[in-house]
């Protein structure tokens, strides 16, 4: 089964790193650079997972997560930020910086381990 994932982060290096890790785990990955574009893409197609940075242009990751919980309740959302206070506002939070293992552990906790 190929999972569809969207990665939204305004930092290209982080966006590319996460996209690469997810692709190696068998996900079909779409990447965007801001929160508003993430919501636009979610309205065009279904995603199993959305990985959202909190601090992005046009719309924060937390605002996107709130919208998605209403519009796409089956989509799993992983929110990332260097601001640890943001983690109190979302149940699935990954503090930055993180490594590949920490990231995949967070993904697996949301989706279940890969086969």
C-alpha positions as CSV (number, residue, x, y, z in Angstrom):
1,X,0.0,0.0,0.0
2,X,1.4,3.4,-1.0
3,X,0.6,6.2,1.4
4,X,0.1,9.7,0.2
5,X,1.9,12.3,2.3
6,X,2.2,16.1,2.1
7,X,5.1,18.0,3.6
8,X,4.7,21.7,4.3
9,X,7.7,23.6,5.4
10,X,9.1,27.0,4.3
11,X,12.7,25.8,4.7
12,X,13.6,23.9,1.5
13,X,16.4,21.8,3.2
14,X,14.0,20.4,5.8
15,X,11.2,19.9,3.3
16,X,13.5,18.0,1.0
17,X,15.0,15.9,3.9
18,X,11.5,14.9,5.1
19,X,10.3,14.2,1.6
20,X,13.3,12.0,0.9
21,X,12.8,10.0,4.2
22,X,9.1,9.5,3.5
23,X,9.8,8.4,-0.1
24,X,12.3,5.8,1.1
25,X,9.6,4.5,3.5
26,X,7.3,4.0,0.4
27,X,5.2,7.2,0.6
28,X,4.1,9.2,-2.5
29,X,5.2,12.7,-1.4
30,X,3.9,16.2,-2.3
31,X,5.9,19.1,-0.9
32,X,4.8,22.7,-0.5
33,X,6.3,25.9,1.0
34,X,3.5,27.4,3.1
35,X,0.3,26.5,5.0
36,X,-2.2,28.0,2.6
37,X,-0.8,25.9,-0.2
38,X,-1.0,22.8,2.0
39,X,-4.7,23.4,2.5
40,X,-5.2,24.0,-1.2
41,X,-3.6,20.7,-2.0
42,X,-5.7,18.9,0.7
43,X,-8.8,20.2,-1.0
44,X,-7.6,18.7,-4.3
45,X,-6.6,15.2,-3.2
46,X,-6.7,13.0,-0.1
47,X,-3.6,12.5,2.0
48,X,-2.9,9.9,4.6
49,X,-0.4,12.1,6.4
50,X,0.4,15.8,6.5
51,X,3.7,16.9,8.1
52,X,3.4,20.6,8.9
53,X,6.0,23.1,10.2
54,X,4.3,25.5,12.5
55,X,6.1,28.8,11.5
56,X,5.2,29.2,7.8
57,X,4.1,32.1,5.6
58,X,0.4,32.8,5.0
59,X,-0.9,30.3,7.5
60,X,0.7,28.5,10.5
61,X,0.9,24.8,10.7
62,X,-1.4,24.8,13.8
63,X,-4.1,26.8,11.8
64,X,-3.8,24.2,8.9
65,X,-4.1,21.4,11.4
66,X,-7.2,22.9,12.9
67,X,-8.8,23.3,9.4
68,X,-7.8,19.8,8.4
69,X,-9.4,18.3,11.6
70,X,-12.8,19.7,10.3
71,X,-12.4,19.2,6.6
72,X,-10.3,15.9,6.5
73,X,-10.8,14.2,9.8
74,X,-9.1,10.9,8.5
75,X,-5.9,12.7,7.6
76,X,-3.2,12.2,10.2
77,X,-1.2,15.4,11.0
78,X,2.3,15.7,12.5
79,X,3.1,19.2,13.6
80,X,6.8,20.3,13.9
81,X,8.3,23.3,15.5
82,X,11.3,24.6,17.4
83,X,8.8,26.4,19.7
84,X,8.0,23.8,22.3
85,X,4.9,25.7,23.5
86,X,3.3,24.8,20.1
87,X,3.5,21.2,21.2
88,X,0.9,21.8,23.9
89,X,-1.6,22.8,21.3
90,X,-1.5,19.7,19.1
91,X,-1.5,16.0,20.2
92,X,1.0,14.9,17.5
93,X,4.1,17.1,17.8
94,X,7.7,16.7,16.9
95,X,10.2,19.2,18.3
96,X,12.8,20.6,15.9
97,X,15.6,19.7,15.5
98,X,15.1,16.0,15.0
99,X,16.9,13.2,13.2
100,X,15.6,10.5,10.8
101,X,14.9,8.0,13.5
102,X,13.0,10.4,15.7
103,X,11.0,11.5,12.6
104,X,10.1,8.0,11.5
105,X,9.2,7.0,15.1
106,X,6.7,9.9,15.1
107,X,5.3,8.9,11.7
108,X,5.0,5.3,12.9
109,X,3.1,6.3,16.0
110,X,0.5,8.0,13.8
111,X,0.3,5.5,10.9
112,X,1.6,2.3,12.4
113,X,5.0,0.8,11.5
114,X,5.7,0.2,7.8
115,X,5.4,-3.4,6.6
